[in-house]
């Protein structure tokens, strides 16, 4: 097994584990995979282990693409690969992809989805470009900050400040493991552009992030021809798949788990900041088709509290073109069952 050396920071090791686990669930032999914002090709080893047939790494950074290519050239090559310098949220992306004849079984975005939610135009472009990459029946999946969890934590801070009679609204969330600081102090969740800085206790620098309003992500994906399948917090994802993935996570750090293979408090706190997401490009020949849950119209002024209410996603059998490779349990979905109050 070809395993990359895990990064040193606890949050990076946990994130690396999550990427490996999700790839293990979705990848199948000889598949064509497109990795958006490929981060210098750091995940190619994971795709090697999954025995995919062709890897396409796309990144807006020339240095990132060059590094990914060099990394690939210096490693074993069990599958073909190409590396392309393109901005996945750019206007000209679709035309260049069509010119190259790229069609992928799956498209992943393990980071940077949130940065495309600075504005609606950028988010729309990204999702339309993803749709243009996918074959019918193909999947778009990845990891993004869990805006529901982060915003709920923030709202608790706001409520506490009101209860204390304070006139100012707090702009930060703090735990032993991280600090989140919002650029603007506000009590309502905008659909786009809610920026914040995330600093982990083990790091010296901040990460610039942007909250992803999940119902808006679902609506824009549907408009781009991608049907919502699932969004699940990474703590629930791990709990649902603990038997399968506890040994893997133990390899990233024994201190992440207790003796029963359950997440310790630090692991739970860090992984809880993120969610896995899954969308599918419908296959016209598949019966029955995927149906996206009805969502409130954002133009009608619904409050952000509405989207925090639990919405149980119904996942039907037979919606995949790769059903024999990646079957769906009608009760568990793809990522795992998860408690009803944590599923969108």
Secondary structure as UniProt FT lines:
FT   HELIX           10..26
FT   TURN            29..30
FT   STRAND          32..36
FT   HELIX           39..41
FT   TURN            42..43
FT   HELIX           44..49
FT   TURN            50..51
FT   STRAND          54..59
FT   HELIX           62..73
FT   STRAND          80..85
FT   TURN            88..89
FT   TURN            91..92
FT   HELIX           93..100
FT   STRAND          104..109
FT   HELIX           114..118
FT   HELIX           120..133
FT   STRAND          134..145
FT   HELIX           147..163
FT   TURN            164..165
FT   STRAND          172..174
FT   STRAND          178..182
FT   STRAND          195..200
FT   TURN            201..202
FT   STRAND          207..210
FT   HELIX           214..223
FT   TURN            224..225
FT   STRAND          226..233
FT   HELIX           234..240
FT   HELIX           242..252
FT   HELIX           254..256
FT   TURN            259..260
FT   HELIX           265..271
FT   TURN            272..273
FT   STRAND          274..281
FT   TURN            284..285
FT   HELIX           298..300
FT   HELIX           304..308
FT   TURN            317..318
FT   TURN            321..325
FT   TURN            330..332
FT   TURN            334..335
FT   HELIX           340..342
//
